[in-house]
């Protein structure tokens, strides 16, 4: 889409007036579908379109009648936190027939619907595309049967389709994550963490079967996230003789003093000859070969259930809004598209390109071309390093596997200069799975005042590279070490920082380890707080979040929890804004909206404190609603890490260790390591679509050191989206939206790198 001079585009330029949009969910349900439905409805209404629910998927489209209902703003209230799909989903044999699609076309034309948002898997989206291709023919038949007027063919000449992939299996090519996958991982990890305590008590082996008939994503990622001893997935059948290798691995783990073993099996796991590997077969194998007390747990449909995670709510909300934008911009010649996630961005891809590649994966697996199937998946998670979870654990084990001697420093740079350094081995990080906080300990001490002692410790332990995991202090520390290289040669070594802070305020990265866990804690608490008022009419909750001066947690948490207003430092506000928000909420409360949610970042304003805002809302809302306040505090830092954080930490730690290994080779000269260039002291962060190593010295200009935040923050673009979904009139930056892209096959070098990782 050609961009106008201004990045901010008002929706008068993208009007939906006169358009009718229908949204349906089809196939298997997935957590987060309701967030997508809510976003489509509210965005559609916001731009002036009529929006319809199609209940019970394609079956409802074929049956018509009350299954197709006009949606209102209030009809999608209180559904953000609900799992499954409230508009229902059903598999429909009749829609697969020409006659069934003819009925569906008739029902849509009667209501003037020519825009469809389909949320489902590849089968549902393939059906939608076929329906689109037959549309003109179907209308011609309806005219011949006198079911519609002849002018309707011209009036409703084209059917526009936009898809969103709702599938817990993450088996759709063209997107990094599908709606529901992250929530399913939450269910699996919750079960595994619970099982580990009983397994340890009785020295048992547990075989867990997870969903994934044709895709091993859930099994592989949950195995990485929980530190499983073995994983079996459809795309990577084990080599012949795997039974003996697995038993040797389990036995070796026990011999190191571990009291339990975890094996994760995807329901579609196969051996090299196409024979199914069942969880019961694995159990019998362990009992027969090792005599271990072994149990099987089949998770089944519990993986589809429960409330959606923060990630899925945000993903689905962004996709829903992007889907409506795509429909507004489509023409008769625009192919059906699917809204996907690529890195940290929403993108549009041709629907059938994605479907065809997904089908190619299955064909490759059917023909036992397993390596090709893995490559076609294209996702950067398809690498296996057994038993790695959190960032430190990953770094230690990758480092050891690459031949390095690894040291652990306790209590940050304070522990460094005090000499709290010890060698750490493979088994030492066992059992760190699912642990919150930092088992190494952390302090906010900066190194500048202790550089001589730190250099001395480096000499003493012959340290040739440094990996620092932390937040803004870690960034400042690396800068200080870099700037001291001229004085201390011991600091002329490769250094890498991994961003880890719940505040997500480190420059050079869109995401930090820990932020997703904190978001989930905020969202779960907001859900409970709102539920506490289920028997009370018209109540507003004022909630304070952490984050320092960074409004990430408040803003993105507000989007995921369905907040009515969010106050942050980056977007200054005054008493007029507060008054306008109160009036807006008062108007909403006079309708069917019964509960309001307002979030405030802890340092958003020195004068407009949480108490002040609570008192203002209480006074100005008197007679319409009452107020309660809650300061979430350090509960945002506690708890077990989320699946996303476990795997993000694992992934970037592995990548950082590979970078360090490469730099050690590049900078080794005259019998020692000497690295003093800018690119030998880097931060590894996610920027838009990729993980990028950036010299810390180059990030100085991007940083507001006074308020400890980056000068530009990507998530600020999500704030208008939150406001739109809360019924505010605003502008929305669509500079990242636009042209249809194409499915990119990884080049051979990228494939080799991702698999070799």
Buried (B, 14 or more C-beta within 10 A) or exposed (E): BEEEEEEEBEBEEBEBEEBBBBBBBBBBBBBBBBBBBBBBBBBBBBBBBBBBBBBBBBBBBBBBEEBBBEBEBEBBBBBBBBBBBBBBBBBBEBBEEEEBBBBBBBBBBBBBBBBBBBBBBBBBBBBBBBBBBBBBEBBEBBBEEEBBEEEBBEEBEBBBBBBBBBBBBBBBBBBBBBBBBBBBBBBBBBBBBEBBEEBEEEEBBBBBBBBBEBBBBBBBBBBBBBBBBBBBBBBBBBEEEBBEEBBEBBBEBBEEEBBBBBBBBBBBBBBEEEEEBBBEBBBBBBEEBBEBEBBBBBBEEBBBBBBBBBBBBBBBBBBBBBBBBBBBBBEEEBBBBBBBBBBBBBBBBBBBBBBBBBBBBBEBBEEEBBEBBBBBBBBBBBBBBBBBBBBBBBBBBBBBBEEBEBBBBBBBBBBBBBBBBEEBBBEBBBBBBBBBEBBBBBEBBBBBEBBEBBBBBBEEBEBBBBBBBBBBBBBBBBBBBBBBBEEBBBBBBBBBBBBBBBBBBBBBBBBBBBBBBBBBBBBBBBBEBBEEBEEEEBBBBBBBBBBBBBBBBBBBBBBBBBBBBBBBBBBEBEEEBBEEBBEBBBEBBEEEBBBBBBBBBBBBBEEBBBEBBBBBBBEBBEEBBBBBBBBBEEBBBEBBBBBBBBBBBBBBBBBBBBBBBEBBEBBEEEEEBEBBEEBBBBBBBBBEBEBBBBBBBBBEEEBBEEBBBBEEBBBBBBBBBBBBBBBBEBBBBBEBBBEBBEBEEBEEEBBEBBBEB
